[in-house]
Amino acid sequence: QVQIVESGGGLVQPGESLTLSCAASGLAFGLYNVAWFRRRLGNERELVGNISNNYVESYQDFVKGRFTIARDNAKETVYLRMDTLKPEDTAVYYCNVYYGRGDYWGQGTQVTVSS
């Protein structure tokens, strides 16, 4: 049974940092690409960035230079390091693990950036 679990969300002040984790189990994690999405209140879900199964990273313009995605295949975990957080980064963040016909999502973790 495949499980995808995000963690690490919370309340931070503008300018602070936070690292989210996405832990996978029940699949051959090294084969899978991983994307981070977010859904801000009243908005559609949007792609934040992704990391391929060969460690190639890609980011949306609105997080470039502030967010970093890394993976640790031995721990079957992907991280989203978020620096210089802004109030507009407030959202539920989701992890999507995908490869071929496999497409799995976690339940999301809330990030709130507020003073």
Phi and psi restraints in degrees (value plus and minus 20) as a CYANA .aco file:
   2 VAL   PHI    -101.2   -61.2
   2 VAL   PSI     114.7   154.7
   3 GLN   PHI    -151.6  -111.6
   3 GLN   PSI     114.5   154.5
   4 ILE   PHI    -144.0  -104.0
   4 ILE   PSI     102.1   142.1
   5 VAL   PHI    -150.7  -110.7
   5 VAL   PSI      99.5   139.5
   6 GLU   PHI    -112.1   -72.1
   6 GLU   PSI     131.1   171.1
   7 SER   PHI    -175.1  -135.1
   7 SER   PSI     148.6   188.6
   8 GLY   PHI      84.1   124.1
   8 GLY   PSI     -23.5    16.5
   9 GLY   PHI     -89.3   -49.3
   9 GLY   PSI     148.5   188.5
  10 GLY   PHI     147.8   187.8
  10 GLY   PSI    -187.7  -147.7
  11 LEU   PHI    -123.8   -83.8
  11 LEU   PSI     105.3   145.3
  12 VAL   PHI    -154.0  -114.0
  12 VAL   PSI     143.8   183.8
  13 GLN   PHI    -110.3   -70.3
  13 GLN   PSI     136.9   176.9
  14 PRO   PHI     -74.8   -34.8
  14 PRO   PSI     118.9   158.9
  15 GLY   PHI      71.0   111.0
  15 GLY   PSI     -34.5     5.5
  16 GLU   PHI    -103.6   -63.6
  16 GLU   PSI     155.9   195.9
  17 SER   PHI    -138.4   -98.4
  17 SER   PSI     139.1   179.1
  18 LEU   PHI    -175.3  -135.3
  18 LEU   PSI     124.1   164.1
  19 THR   PHI    -140.7  -100.7
  19 THR   PSI     104.8   144.8
  20 LEU   PHI    -116.8   -76.8
  20 LEU   PSI     131.2   171.2
  21 SER   PHI    -140.9  -100.9
  21 SER   PSI     127.8   167.8
  22 CYS   PHI    -149.9  -109.9
  22 CYS   PSI      87.4   127.4
  23 ALA   PHI    -122.5   -82.5
  23 ALA   PSI     108.9   148.9
  24 ALA   PHI    -133.9   -93.9
  24 ALA   PSI     130.5   170.5
  25 SER   PHI    -171.3  -131.3
  25 SER   PSI     137.8   177.8
  26 GLY   PHI      64.7   104.7
  26 GLY   PSI      -8.2    31.8
  27 LEU   PHI    -166.9  -126.9
  27 LEU   PSI     147.2   187.2
  28 ALA   PHI    -101.3   -61.3
  28 ALA   PSI      62.8   102.8
  29 PHE   PHI     -74.7   -34.7
  29 PHE   PSI     -58.0   -18.0
  30 GLY   PHI     -80.9   -40.9
  30 GLY   PSI     -41.2    -1.2
  31 LEU   PHI    -100.7   -60.7
  31 LEU   PSI     -39.7     0.3
  32 TYR   PHI    -111.6   -71.6
  32 TYR   PSI     123.5   163.5
  33 ASN   PHI    -105.4   -65.4
  33 ASN   PSI     135.5   175.5
  34 VAL   PHI    -154.8  -114.8
  34 VAL   PSI     112.1   152.1
  35 ALA   PHI    -141.5  -101.5
  35 ALA   PSI     128.9   168.9
  36 TRP   PHI    -128.8   -88.8
  36 TRP   PSI     111.5   151.5
  37 PHE   PHI    -140.2  -100.2
  37 PHE   PSI     146.9   186.9
  38 ARG   PHI    -165.6  -125.6
  38 ARG   PSI     134.9   174.9
  39 ARG   PHI    -148.8  -108.8
  39 ARG   PSI      90.7   130.7
  40 ARG   PHI    -103.5   -63.5
  40 ARG   PSI     132.9   172.9
  41 LEU   PHI     -75.6   -35.6
  41 LEU   PSI     105.8   145.8
  42 GLY   PHI      60.0   100.0
  42 GLY   PSI     -14.1    25.9
  43 ASN   PHI    -141.0  -101.0
  43 ASN   PSI     145.8   185.8
  44 GLU   PHI     -95.1   -55.1
  44 GLU   PSI     138.9   178.9
  45 ARG   PHI     -85.1   -45.1
  45 ARG   PSI     118.2   158.2
  46 GLU   PHI    -151.9  -111.9
  46 GLU   PSI     127.4   167.4
  47 LEU   PHI     -92.9   -52.9
  47 LEU   PSI     115.0   155.0
  48 VAL   PHI    -117.9   -77.9
  48 VAL   PSI     -68.9   -28.9
  49 GLY   PHI     157.6   197.6
  49 GLY   PSI     153.8   193.8
  50 ASN   PHI    -170.4  -130.4
  50 ASN   PSI     146.6   186.6
  51 ILE   PHI    -155.1  -115.1
  51 ILE   PSI     109.8   149.8
  52 SER   PHI    -101.2   -61.2
  52 SER   PSI     154.3   194.3
  53 ASN   PHI     -90.9   -50.9
  53 ASN   PSI     -31.0     9.0
  54 ASN   PHI    -132.8   -92.8
  54 ASN   PSI       7.7    47.7
  55 TYR   PHI      53.1    93.1
  55 TYR   PSI      -3.1    36.9
  56 VAL   PHI    -102.2   -62.2
  56 VAL   PSI     107.0   147.0
  57 GLU   PHI    -122.0   -82.0
  57 GLU   PSI     129.5   169.5
  58 SER   PHI    -166.4  -126.4
  58 SER   PSI     120.9   160.9
  59 TYR   PHI    -154.1  -114.1
  59 TYR   PSI     131.1   171.1
  60 GLN   PHI     -95.7   -55.7
  60 GLN   PSI     133.4   173.4
  61 ASP   PHI     -78.6   -38.6
  61 ASP   PSI     -53.4   -13.4
  62 PHE   PHI     -93.2   -53.2
  62 PHE   PSI     -27.4    12.6
  63 VAL   PHI    -143.1  -103.1
  63 VAL   PSI     -22.9    17.1
  64 LYS   PHI     -78.4   -38.4
  64 LYS   PSI     113.5   153.5
  65 GLY   PHI      65.3   105.3
  65 GLY   PSI     -31.2     8.8
  66 ARG   PHI    -135.3   -95.3
  66 ARG   PSI     -54.3   -14.3
  67 PHE   PHI    -130.3   -90.3
  67 PHE   PSI     126.2   166.2
  68 THR   PHI    -156.8  -116.8
  68 THR   PSI     113.6   153.6
  69 ILE   PHI    -128.4   -88.4
  69 ILE   PSI     115.1   155.1
  70 ALA   PHI    -158.2  -118.2
  70 ALA   PSI     135.4   175.4
  71 ARG   PHI    -151.1  -111.1
  71 ARG   PSI     128.5   168.5
  72 ASP   PHI    -147.3  -107.3
  72 ASP   PSI      77.7   117.7
  73 ASN   PHI     -85.6   -45.6
  73 ASN   PSI     -50.8   -10.8
  74 ALA   PHI     -83.7   -43.7
  74 ALA   PSI     -53.4   -13.4
  75 LYS   PHI    -116.0   -76.0
  75 LYS   PSI     -21.2    18.8
  76 GLU   PHI      31.9    71.9
  76 GLU   PSI      27.0    67.0
  77 THR   PHI    -157.8  -117.8
  77 THR   PSI     122.3   162.3
  78 VAL   PHI    -139.7   -99.7
  78 VAL   PSI     122.5   162.5
  79 TYR   PHI    -136.8   -96.8
  79 TYR   PSI     127.1   167.1
  80 LEU   PHI    -141.9  -101.9
  80 LEU   PSI      84.8   124.8
  81 ARG   PHI    -109.4   -69.4
  81 ARG   PSI     104.4   144.4
  82 MET   PHI    -139.1   -99.1
  82 MET   PSI      96.1   136.1
  83 ASP   PHI    -131.2   -91.2
  83 ASP   PSI     142.5   182.5
  84 THR   PHI      27.2    67.2
  84 THR   PSI      32.3    72.3
  85 LEU   PHI     -85.8   -45.8
  85 LEU   PSI     125.9   165.9
  86 LYS   PHI    -139.5   -99.5
  86 LYS   PSI     137.5   177.5
  87 PRO   PHI     -75.5   -35.5
  87 PRO   PSI     -53.7   -13.7
  88 GLU   PHI     -92.1   -52.1
  88 GLU   PSI     -25.8    14.2
  89 ASP   PHI    -103.0   -63.0
  89 ASP   PSI     -25.7    14.3
  90 THR   PHI     -80.1   -40.1
  90 THR   PSI     103.6   143.6
  91 ALA   PHI    -195.9  -155.9
  91 ALA   PSI     150.0   190.0
  92 VAL   PHI    -111.7   -71.7
  92 VAL   PSI     106.9   146.9
  93 TYR   PHI    -122.7   -82.7
  93 TYR   PSI     113.0   153.0
  94 TYR   PHI    -141.2  -101.2
  94 TYR   PSI     127.1   167.1
  95 CYS   PHI    -126.7   -86.7
  95 CYS   PSI     113.5   153.5
  96 ASN   PHI    -143.3  -103.3
  96 ASN   PSI     100.1   140.1
  97 VAL   PHI    -130.0   -90.0
  97 VAL   PSI     103.2   143.2
  98 TYR   PHI    -165.9  -125.9
  98 TYR   PSI     126.4   166.4
  99 TYR   PHI    -190.9  -150.9
  99 TYR   PSI     104.4   144.4
 100 GLY   PHI      37.4    77.4
 100 GLY   PSI    -145.5  -105.5
 101 ARG   PHI    -104.5   -64.5
 101 ARG   PSI     -27.5    12.5
 102 GLY   PHI    -102.3   -62.3
 102 GLY   PSI     108.5   148.5
 103 ASP   PHI    -170.2  -130.2
 103 ASP   PSI      86.3   126.3
 104 TYR   PHI    -147.8  -107.8
 104 TYR   PSI     125.6   165.6
 105 TRP   PHI    -146.7  -106.7
 105 TRP   PSI     129.8   169.8
 106 GLY   PHI    -110.8   -70.8
 106 GLY   PSI    -198.3  -158.3
 107 GLN   PHI    -107.2   -67.2
 107 GLN   PSI     -31.7     8.3
 108 GLY   PHI      73.9   113.9
 108 GLY   PSI     136.3   176.3
 109 THR   PHI    -158.1  -118.1
 109 THR   PSI     115.3   155.3
 110 GLN   PHI    -102.5   -62.5
 110 GLN   PSI     111.2   151.2
 111 VAL   PHI    -138.9   -98.9
 111 VAL   PSI     105.8   145.8
 112 THR   PHI    -144.0  -104.0
 112 THR   PSI     104.3   144.3
 113 VAL   PHI    -133.1   -93.1
 113 VAL   PSI      90.7   130.7
 114 SER   PHI    -177.3  -137.3
 114 SER   PSI     125.8   165.8
